Amino acid sequence: MKQFLLLLLVVLPLCVTACSKSPEGTGSQSEYYVKYASDGLDGRGIYAYNVSYTDENGKTNSFSNMTSDSFERIIGPVSPGFKASFRIWVANTNDTKTRSARIEVKKGNDPFTVKAEKTGKGSGGVSITYTVE
């Protein structure tokens, strides 16, 4: 019985620590996470929208999508000084739909807060940047 209690005292704290980590992988108060989000996309329309954003390694990721009215991607952890860059646009010059883009940042387990936000109309799209402080 003593061995069982000792084992329980060792294993239980490990389980609690592993299970308490949030799904976004945030743990340390010194880690920053960046959320890229956009609304007003025309996922059911005839125009595909294009997305470009900087990932946690500083690499630009780009792709086209025609299946959703919104976009959201969380990256991290990143360090202070990380330059987040986000762009949403449509290749068709006749497009007149209004789109919004925002960059949100959180530190550790704190909630995300909006750091940059912009609305744009037409094929030029929306482009924003923010440097994590």
Protein Blocks (a to p, Z undefined) as FASTA:
>chain_A
ZZmmmmmmmmmmmmmmmmmpcfkopabfkbccdddddehiafkbmbdcddddddfkopac
ddddfkbfbdcddeddddehiacddddddfblkbcbdcdddddddehjbccddfbdcdde
djklpadddddZZ
